[in-house]
Amino acid sequence: MTNVYADELVFEDEKQTEYIIQKKDYDFTKNQLKTKDKIVVKFEGEILEVSPAKFKKIINIEKERE
């Protein structure tokens, strides 16, 4: 499940762990994401924190291809 808000992107992985990515950390607005979109987050390094998510470096966030 993905929820898109003005300042943050909230999503769950397959284990239902919730992640929050704040717009100040990665500008996801150019991706035209909508609530309930399935997404793929590409990143380098490890996940440092979960909520709000802290990734070493986010490379891209995109809609999952069906």
C-alpha positions, 0 to 999 in steps of 0.5 A: 500500500502506498499513500502519497502526501504533499510532504511525504511518501508512505509505503509498505514492503512485502513484510508489511514494514512501513516506510516514510520518505520525506520530500526533503530527502527525495523529491518524488513529485516529478514521478506523478505517484498516486495513492495505492500505486505499487512502487519500486525504490532503488537505493544504494547502501543499507536502510539506516532507519525505517520510519521515517526511512533513511536510506544512504542514497535514493537513486530512483522511485518509480511506479512498478510495471505491471 
